[in-house]
Amino acid sequence: MLLMKSCTKATTAWLNTEEYKDLNFAREKLVINPAKACQPLGALLCALGVEGCLPFTHGSQGCTAYFRSTLSRHFREPVASVSDSMTEDSAVFGGQTNLIEGLKNAHALYKPKVIAIYTSCMAEVIGDDIKAYLGNAKQADAIPQEFPVALANTPSFKGSHITGYDTMLKGLIECLATPRQADKINDRLYVVPGFDTYTANLREYKRILKLMKAPFTLLPDNSDVFDAPNLGTYQLYPGGTPLTEMNDALNAAQYLFLQTFSSPTTSKYLDSLDVPVETISMPIGIAGMDKFVESVAKFTGADVPEEISFERGLAIDAMTDSHQYIHGKKFALFGDPDLLIGLVTFLLEMGGLPVHIVCTNSTPTFKKAMESLLASSPYGQEATLYAGKDLWHLRSLLVTEPVDMLLGDSHGKWAARDANIPLVRIGFPITDRVNIHRSPIVGYTGVINLITMIVNTFLDEVDRNSTEAHFEMMR
C-alpha cells in the first residue's frame, strides 16, 4: 500500500511537469475529454425550439438516452425525444423498418405537429437514406402524406453539437417554410440565437426586442421548453417558435444571426434565396451588446429607447466599480467558438488577461477571428488559442503555466482542482450547480452578471485563504 501511494504520488508529480506537457501536446490520434458534444445533441436542442415538434433519433436508443440525460442534467427539466431503436439487425439490414414503425408509433402516441428526424453514428456509417425512407413511410401510410417531417443528417463522428444545431435548423426551415414571394414579404426580424443553453439569454433577447418595438420572431425558441413553470401538470410541447411564423420564415424582412460560427449553413441557405441576412457576434460584453442594439435600431429605423441607454449605464457603472478585481488577472477559457469570442471580448474590456484559450471544435475562420480580436487589445498579447485541443491538454497548461481563474463548463472542475484555481461555470453543460442558465450572460444585464460571478469568486478565494489578521470586512 505504501509503495502504491509512493508510485501514485510520483506519477502525479510527473503529470505536472513540462516534460509531460510536451508529450501530451505531441499526441495526434488520441482525444481525452474533448470540450464538445456530438451533432445529434445539437439537432435535438434545435428541434425542441419549434412549436409542437417531436425530436426523432434515427439510431440507437442508447444515443437518445445520452442526449436527453445531458440536456436534462443541465436544465433540470424533462426532455422529450423518441428513437426508432436501431440494433445489430439494423446495422446489417438497414434501419428502414425501424424508421417506418417508429414514425407510425410516434405520430399516433404523441400527436406532434411536426417531427424532426436526425441521424446518429450507426445510421450514417451504414448509409441509410432517410429522405427515401420517409417517402416509403408515407407510401405505407405510417404517417399522413401532408404531415411535416424535417430531416437532418448529423453523423456523430464529425462536427460537433453546433454543427448538428445548424443542420437541423436548415432542415426545419426547408420543411416548414413556404417559398419566398416578393409580394408577401413580412415586416419581421427573424432572430437566430444559435446554440445557446441559457434560457435567460433567449428571454433577454425577447425583452430587449420588445423594448425596441421590433416585430420579431426568435427562431428557434426553447426558453419555455427548458424552463417551464411547475403548475401541477405536464405539457409535452410547451412554447416554441409558432408554426405560423415558421411557415413564413422565408418571407422574413431580415434575419439576424447572433452567433457567427453556429449557423453558417443556414445563413448561406437563406442568402442563396435572397433573404437579407446579418450576422453578429454573441452579444456578450459592452461592445457585443452595442452591436446588437445598433442592428435592431437599424432594422426598426427608430431611436434607441432611453431604458436601453439606462441599462447600458448601469453596466458601465458596474464595470467601473469592479474593474480592479479583474484587471491584470490571468484567465484560461474553454468552450464553443461563439461563447469564447464573447467572453474574451468581455475580459479585454475589463482589463483581464486571457492566457490559455482551448476550443476543441475550432474552425479556421474562428481561429482567424480570435487571433484578430486578441491582437486588437494590449490585454490580449499573452494569449494563445489552442485550436482542436481537449481538456487534458488544458490541464497540462494550467499546472505548468498557472493562471488565476478558469472559465468553462462543469467538465473543467478536475483540471481546476489539480491546478488549485477557481472555476467559474459558464457554458454547457453545467451539471453540478443549479439555476445558472436562468441568469443571462448576454446584454447589459449579462455584463453585470458576469462581473458578479467572476469578482465574487475571486473575493471568496481571498477570504478562504486569508489569515486571521487579514480576514477583513471590506474587500
Disulfide bonds with the S-S distance in Angstrom:
none
